[in-house]
Structures are given as structure tokens and as C-alpha cells.
Amino acid sequence: MQHIARQLEQVRRRGRVLLVLQRLAQAVAVVLPVLIVLGVVDFGLRLPGWMRGVIGLVLLALGLSWLVRRLTAAWRFGPSLSALALRVEAMVPHLSGLLTSSLEFGLAPERYASPASTAAMAQATVAKAEQELAGVRVGQIVNLEPTRKRAMWLVGAVALFGIVAASAPTHSAIAASRWLMPWSDTAWPKRTQVSGGELPAAAAIDSPVEFSASVGRGFRPGMRVWLNLQSVDVQGQPTGALSPQRLLMTEQLISANVEETDSETPGEFKLQWRAPADLVRQVSSGDAASAKVQAWFEAGDDLTEPQVLTLVARPALQSVVAEVEPPAYAAGLAAPQTVALHEQSQRIASVTMLAGAQVQLTLGLNKPLPAEALEPEVLVPGLVSIPDLVIDQLDPRSVVLGFTLNETTQTPITLTDAHGLTQATERLVRFEALEDRQPAVTILEPSADASVLATALLPVSAQASDDVGIRALTMHAEHPDRVEVEDAVDPNQPGKRLPLAEEVARSEQLAAEATLDLSTLPLRVGDVVTVHASAQDVFELNGFRHDTAQATPRRLNIIDPNTLIDQVRADLAGVRQQAQRLELQQEQLIKRLEDDNPARLQSEQARVTRAVESQRQQLSRVQDRLRLNRLNDATLDELIRQADALAEQAQQASEQAQEDLQDAAEAQSSGDAEDAGDSDAQQAKAEASQQQAEARERLEDLAKLLDQGRDALGLKLELARLKAEQEALAQDTRELLPRTAGQPMDQLSEEMQQALQELAERQEALAEQAQDAVERLQSSAESLAQQGESDQDRAAAEAMAEAAAVAQRQGLGQQMSQAQQGLEQNQLSQAGSSQMQSLDTLDQMMQQLGEQDELRQELLRRRLLALEEQLRRLIEGQTLANVALEATPADASVEELANLAPDQSNLWVRTIAVQTEAEADQETAEIAPIVAKAVEAQAAALTGLRGGGREDAQAGQRVALERLEEALAKVQEKQAENEQDQTQQERDELRQKYLELAQQQKELNSETAELLKEVPLSRKTRAALRGLAKSQNEIGDAAAELGNKVAKTVVFQKTHEMIDTASGEAAGKLSRGQGDSRVLRQQRQTALLLETMAEALDQSGGPQEFAEGGSSSGGGGGGPQPLIPPAAELKLLRGVQQSVYDETRALADTVRTQPTDEQAELLTDLSGQQRELSGLGQRLIQQMQQQQQPGAPAP
């Protein structure tokens, strides 16, 4: 059985080898297709190396695990010989049950050696088995089919692999390399080819960056191309400044026919990319100088090499500051300015300055700029033409430009950095150069051309302004160049220049004021004085200056007083006509009050109020005109004052009516209840009606007053005109007398006879006009005496009547008739004498009319005295009535109280009479309401007495006594005001006379100086000087007459003595035909002293200037405010002292070493005057101290 066992052992070994081969063939057959699949998958998916490595490792691990398990199991294949025998039995049926047992018996005989039978049986079985096995092949039990199948799989796998490798050796090699060495760089050939556009080295952080890519191989419509971005540092390492971005790009070139597009057609892709806001802010703010972004493109299976883009901030202006220094000539006038142009929102930032200003323009940059970017042609091309342009770089981020601006210039500011980037928005800067304009100069006063008297004292003012500054403002007047009023002048020649004022300063505005006293100029009617003003501004640039600016001159036409009064009459006539129209309007408003809407009436009433106010302004202008012209006409002044008072009352009543109408309108529109609203409206209408009636009455009074005043003014003008014509006739007669003297009428030439006849006819016409004027005076006086209600009317009537009486007493008509006869008979001396008598009569008549104000004041004084006496008696009677009532017992009966009623009733009636008298005149009308309250209180007391009301009676009597005492105080106040007005009027008249004498003395001094220019003096000149002595004596006499009015003063009297001395000495020398510098000085001293006294009496500082308590030794009586108050004496003393000081100073300037005889004499005079002034000062102080002592007697 050993050989059978060996066969079975061979079968077992063969089966193991086949199993191992099967497993190996199976593994190879699986691995090769898997490799092909992996290569295909990798080709299709382009698996990354790490994924390939992972997949390879996983598959390798799985394959090895499977192979190890299968090989191990195959290698361990070793079935027992019994199992193999059983398998053989299964294949050879006749061996069934035999082979297995015989194999057991044959391989282990010792086990079956005993018993012998067993051993025999075993041997028999073994022998039989060997017999049966003869010819049987044991190896047939091995099945070779699985092995053949595995081999076929292996062959197929190898063949497939070989085919694939042979058909695509490169791809197979790449696949093998990629899978076997996944860490290597071996890559599949690209299906697509993408290339990126070249990026700039730097781009602006705040602007979009355009990325472009092109797909060549593998392009297909609709394919996606990606842009990958990430921020990196200088070394190319990613940073966190920008989060990685993968952005889909936009296809630019899309074929119209997609089907015709092949893979060779290139495709263009673009993308506009903006940096994130945080990155923009970081770079723009300077926190980071730049940002680097790495970019690459990806399309299909291809991607580009990364490119690095540097993002930088654009060059930008962080600040543009212009510092402007004005031109040198405007220093201190035009302030330096600093303008932040970058804060202006307009595209063109501008700064305005004077031409010639120095400009420093500072540019604040966000980053440094290269040197070539700071060239003028690049940075500020608009300023290249400026010759002194300087560009300096203070620091890397600050550039300063300096230049002088002479004309308006505009320039862009262009910034270019080292990368060639420019600012996002080009900023334009405009430098406005203002030309210094000519100054504007205006004459403020007079505001227009005017007609004035030769005696006018006019305020003159001018104002100059300039856009930069005024250097000087001057005013002057030009008047006819003549020495005397009678001298003729050539109107074509320029007038004489009279400086008025000059203001020198550096200011935007200059004002100059002066007073133009026309009385100091040799003017006559018809002359023209022009007032000029000129200004020079501070402009001075490059040697150029502006011409002097001239204001429009003001023309002052010289007129006579009659013309002025005639113009004033016209103005007052206009006020009168307007007052009449307003009276009618007011009356119509009163009639419409019941039916019309109060709101509509209120607006119409407002127009009446404005119209009345306008008339008041007109009256004020008339009054100012008279004041400036120094036309002292008390009657006219009083007329205007009364007219203004009436207009003011009408205005107040109209304003109150407005308010009442407004209340009525509000009551109608907003009453809580209809009845209540109607009641309030009716009450308001009633009050409005009262005020409207008051306004109408005052307007009526105003019209009447101006109507009466018109007659008075007309008569005064008529007399003035008659006087002027009579003077002209007298002058013509005197001129004709030498040519006709001693010749009979029939021997005169026809021309002379014609001239005499014309004079006679003119005299006859003048006589008729004078007679008509006298008759008008009489009729006007009678009309005013009968119809006049005020003291003004009565005074005017009395003045007119007295003027007419003077004409009748003096025989004005007869005088003019005699003058006419003398002219007709060539008796010119007699005619001239009659003419002079006529002039004297006309003067007296005008003087009488001029005393109208004095008459009015006298009438008012008498009326106030009468009221004072009546009120004193009423107070005395009321006091007795009060005492009688106090004496009655507290429980007095009704009968006892009634016994006191008759006395109280008598007082009541008398008080009513006083009230009526007070109401009768406008001057005392304000006293009437006080007396009316006393009447009411007396009526209440009388009612209490009659009704037994003792307390009511006592209260009424107390109130009545208080009101009567109040009325008496008011009367005394009015008396004081009247006395003050009289005193002030006398003071003004005295001052005017001083001024007139001073003007005459100046004119005489000019004539004397002109004659004394001749050296030596000729006989004719000496005769002329003797003729001037008469004028000098007349001035001295007139001054002495004025001195009588101030005889009891200290300083004024001494000043008059100085005038008498100086004027007398001058007249004495002139009368001898002599003259020298001392005469001229004495004349100048006389004029100066007269002016100083007039100035001392000037009250332009206000009424309080002379309102000092106590009395002075002024002529004209004592009183609270004398004619010459202490303040006037002090002013005069100061003025005389100043004149002596000025003369002493002038003398000291002329004396060099030893004074001349004339200078020594003058020095002696001045020393004496100084001593006298010192004594005067002591006397004045003592007198004032004595007057301030209690109980000092009034002088």
C-alpha cells in the first residue's frame, strides 16, 4: 500500500500547487483591469496626488489582504490520505469502502496486528485493494478546470493590459507613474489650455482691476473660467488681508453659431474686480503702504501660474490750503486769509483776493510723489505763466507753492505717483484776482442842490468808501472870486477855493464834516457856491495809483430872503392843501363808519395817518431850512411850531382811531357770543368815531392856521418886495443925479427924459402897490381881530393894524407920490429924499410885523397872569370852604350841610368859567383838563353837601383843592417857559446882531487891507481910508448900543470896552487918512471879539448849557435864566483868553531876538489884556459865589 500512499501524497502536493497558481492568476487578472480602470478614472477626473495615493494604498491593502488570505489557505491545503482515498472511492465505484480501509490497514499494520484474524483480514483487504487498483490512475482525482479558467482570466487580463499599453503607451506610462508614484509631478496632458492676461505692476486700490483670460485648447461655449485671488506678503506667503476668492469670469467672445464652434476656437473671459472696502480703507488711510494680491486663472483642467498684483492708493490731495497775504498797500485793511479749498464741495474750488496778493498754496498729499511729478508743467500747468512761481517740498507729503497773483488764474492740480497713477478726480483751483475799484465818494449834506441865503450856516458832510481803504477825504467849496459883494466876476473863471475839511486815515470808510458859513463869503444874489468832495484810496501797486475820485458837486444858489420866504410859503401852501384833502377824507371815513367793514376802514385810516406824518416831516424840513439859512422870523417860526403841534395831534388821534377800528374788527370776527361781539364792536366804533372827529378837527385847524399864516407871510413878502424895489429905484435915482443935476427938464436929452419918465412910472406903480398893501393890512387885521381865537391871531391882528397905522401916520403914499413928482420934474434930490423916507416907513412897517411874536408872548403873559390870579382866588375860596366843612360837627344835620352849599356852588361856577377861559387858547389848553377835574370834584362835593353826605363832600373838596393847586403850578410853569422863551429870543437876536457886526467888521478889514497894500499912500487912497472911518464908527456905535443890553455883566461889559477901545483907535487913524498893521489888528480883534461873544451865546450844545440856577447881572432883569447866564460869561472869558493866547503864541513865533517897536507895543497890549482877564476871572468867581449864598440880593 506504500505506493498507493505515495500516489495520494503526490495528488495532495499537486492540488496545493494548483490552488496557489489559481490564486495568483486570479489576483493578476483582477489587478490589471483595476489598473486600467484607475488610469481611466484618473485621466477623466485628474485625481490629485493625495487622492491617488489614498486610493492606491487602500486598493493595495485590500488586494494584499485578499491575496495573503487566499495564498495562505491554498498553501495550507493538505487533506488526509483517508480523505483522498475517499475521493478516489467516489471516482472508482468498485473501490468503494475498500481503498480507505486497506490504506488504513496498510499504513498502520501494528495497530491491526492482533489478533491474527484481524491482521489476516487486514492483509487480505490490502491485497484486494492493490489488486483492484491495478490500472487505476489516482491522479485523476485532481480537477484541472478551475486552474485552466484562472489561466484564461490571466491571459485575458494580460492581453487587455497589453492592448491598452500598446495603444496608449504614453498615457499608460503617465497613469502608471501617477498611480505608482502619486507624489510625483507627473500629470496628464491638459484637455484645456488657459492663459491669463498680463497684470500691471501696480493698480489703484480704489479703482476696479480688469482681469482677462484666454482659453485656447478645449474651449467650448458656456465653459467656466475662474479667477483665484489671495493676498500675499512680500515673500509670496498668504496673508489674512484678503480672504481667498474664487470668482467666475464673464465670457466675452461667444460664437453666434455654437455648433460651428470647435475646440480650437479661443474664448476670451474678463472680470472687473474691486478690492474689498476694508482693504481699500486700510491702504487709502495709510495703515498699509500697499497690498499684494496673487491671482491665477483656472479653466477645465488647466490653471495658470500665479501673478502678483500690487494694489496701492492713488495719489490724492488730503488738503489744499491757500494762505493769502494782501498787497503791501492793503496792509492793516485787508486781513490775511487762510482758505481750506479742500473743504469746498464744488468741482472748482476758488479763493478771492486782491490783485498783487502773495499766495502760498500748501498741498497735503497722501503719499510722496517723485521729483518729476513736482514740475510746474505736470503739477499745476495753469500756473506755469506766473514768473515768480516757486515749488518747494517741505516733507514727503507736503508741497508748497508760492507766487504773486496779478490776474485771475485757474489751474488743475495733477498728481502722478511713481507707478504712473493719477488722482481719481482732477481738482481745479481758481484764484480770483479782484481789481481794486475806484473809491466811491458822496456828499451827504447837502443831499442835493439847494437855494440858500447868503447868510446860511450849512452843515456839510461827505463820506467815502472803498473796497480796500481810503487814504484821504477832502471837502472844499468854490465861490465867486471877488473882494466885495459889489465886485463883478467872470462866470467862466474858476471860483475861489475854500477848504472845508480834510480827513486823513487808512480806513474802509471815511467821513468828513464841516460847517459852511456863507455869511463870511462875499456873495450876492445869483451867485453859485459849489461844494466838492474828493477821495484818494490806498491803492499803490507796481508804481500805479488811482486817480482822485470826485463826488458829484452840490450847487448852492444864492437867493434873497424874499425868494426863500416865497418858497417856504409854497411849501406851507402845499401842507395846507394836503390838510384840506385829508380833512375831507377823514370826514368820508366818519360817514362810512356805521355801514362799512372796520377792517377796511382801518387800512384807509392808516393811510390818513401816514399822510399826516408826511406833512409833519415836510414842516420839519421847512423849519430846518429856515434854521440853516439863519432867517430869524419869529412869526414864521411860531406859525410852523403851531402847525406841527396841530399835525401831531391829528396824527395821534388818527393812530388811536386805527387801534379802535382794529378792535372793532377783531370783536366782530372773534366774539364768543354774537350779542357780546356786536356790543364790543359798537363800543370800539364809537371810540373810533370820537378819535376820527378829533383828527378831522385838528386837520381843519391846521388848514385854517396855514390859511391865516399865508396872509401874514404874503403881506410881509409884499412889504419886503416893495422895499427892495424902492431901494432899486433910489439907487437908480442916485446914479442918474450927477448926469441931470442943474438942468431944466426941457434941456435934457431925449434919452435922459425917457429914463426919468421910466423911473417916475415905476415909482407911481410902486405907490399904487404900497397903497394896496396897506389896505390889505387893514382888512386882514380887522378879519383876524374878529375871527381869531388864539393869542397868535390876536397878536397878528395887532401887528398888522399897527403896521397899517405906521403907513398912514408917516404918509407912505404921499412920500412915494412926492418921489414920483420929483422924478417927473427932474428934482432928483427931492425925489431921493422922499424915497429914503419911504424906505424908513417900510422898515418901520416891517419892524411892526416882526414884533408879532413879542405881542403874542405879551398876550400870553397877560393871559397867564389873569389865570394865575383867578386860580389863586379859587384856591383861597376852596380852602375856606374846606375849613367851614371841617368846622361842622361830625353828626351835622342835612340842613346844616346844605347851608354850606351856596358857597361851594359859587366856587363851582367860577371854576367852570376858568376852565372855559383856559380852553379858549391853544397855549393854555393843557391846563383846562386839570381845571375840569376840579370842576368834577366840586360837583361831587356840592352833591354831598346837598344830600347830607359829609364824607363825600369832604373828599370832593380835597380833590378840588388839589386839582386847583395843580392847575396853578401848571400856570406858573407856563409862565416860566414863556419868560424863558422871551429871554432865549432876546439872546438869539443879540447873538445874530453880534454875528452881523462881526461880518461887517471882517469886510471892512478886507477893504482896509486892500487899500493899505499901496505904499506910500496916495491922496485917493487916504480919501478912501477916511471914507472907511465912517463905517468903522458905525460898527463901534452899533457895538456900544448892544453893550447897553449887557451893561451889568462882568465879562461881556469888559469885552465891549475892549471893542470900543480897538474900534475907536482904528476909526481915529482912518479918519486921518492913516493906516498901518495896528489898525488892521484892531479891526481883526474887534471882529474876533464880536464872534467870540456870539459863540458864547450859542446854545447849540443844548438848552441845559445855560440852565444854571441863580441870576446873573444881565441886562433885561432878573429871573431863573437871565439874558446873559453865568455859563455864557464863562464861555466868553475862555474864548477871549484863547484869542489872547493865540495872538501871544503867534507873536512869539515871529520874534527872534530883539522885538521891533511894533512887536513890543503889541506885547505890551497883550500883557495888559492878560492882566485884565485875570481880574475879570476873579470878579466873576466872586460874583457867582455871592449869588449862591442864601439870601443874596438879586442884581
Secondary structure, 3 states (H helix, E strand, C coil): CHHHHHHHHHHHHHHHHHHHHHHHHHHHHHHHHHHHHHHHHHHHHCCCHHHHHHHHHHHHHHHHHHHHHHHHHHHCCCCCHHHHHHHHHHHCHHHCCCHHHHHHHHHCHHHHCCCHHHHHHHHHHHHHHHHHCCCCCHHHHCCCHHHHHHHHHHHHHHHHHHHHHHHCHHHHHHHHHHHHCCCCCCCCCCCCCEEECCCCCEEECCCCEEEEEEECCCCCCCCCEEEEEEEECCCCCECCCCCCEEEECEECCCCCCHHHCCCCCCEEEEEEECCCHHHHHHHHCCCCCEEEEEEEEEECCEECCCEEEEEECCCCEEEEEEEEECCHHHCCCCCCEEEEHHHCCCCEEEEEEECCEEEEEEEEECCCCCHHHHCHHHHCHHHCCCCCCEEEEEECCEEEEEEEECCCEEEEECCECCCCCECCCCEEEEEEEECCCCCEEEEEECCCCEEECCCCEEEEEEEEEEEEEEEEEEEEEEECCCCCCCCCCCCCCCCEEEEEEEEEEEEEEEEEEEEEEHHHCCCCCCCEEEEEEEEEECCEECCEECCCEECCCEEEEECCHHHHHHHHHHHHHHHHHHHHHHHHHHHHHHHHCCCCCHHHHHHHHHHHHHHHHHHHHHHHHHHHHHHHCCCCCHHHHHHHHHHHHHHHHHHHHHHHHHHHHHHHHHHHHHCCCHHHHHHHHHHHHHHHHHHHHHHHHHHHHHHHHHHHHHHHHHHHHHHHHHHHHHHHHHHHHHHHHHHHCCCCHHHCCHHHHHHHHHHHHHHHHHHHHHHHHHHHHHHHHHHHHHHCCCHHHHHHHHHHHHHHHHHHHHCHHHHHHHHHHHHHCCCHHHHHHHHHHHHHHHHHHHHHHHCHHHHHHHHHHHHHHHHHHHHHHHHHHHHHHHHHHHHCCCCCCHHHHHCCHHHHHHHHHHHHHHHHHHHCCHHHHHHHHHHHHHHHHHHHHHHHHHHCCHHHHHHHHHHHHHHHHHHHHHHHHHHHHHHHHHHHHHHHHHHHHHHHHHHHHHHHHHHHHHHCCCCCCCHHHHHHHHHHHHHHHHHHHHHHHHHHHHCCCCHHHHHHHHHHHHHHHHHHHHHCCCCCHHHHHHHHHHHHHHHHHHHHCCCCCCHHHCCCCCCCCCCCCCCCCCCCCHHHHHHHHHHHHHHHHHHHHHHHHHCCCCCCHHHHHHHHHHHHHHHHHHHHHHHHHHHHHHHHCCCCCCC
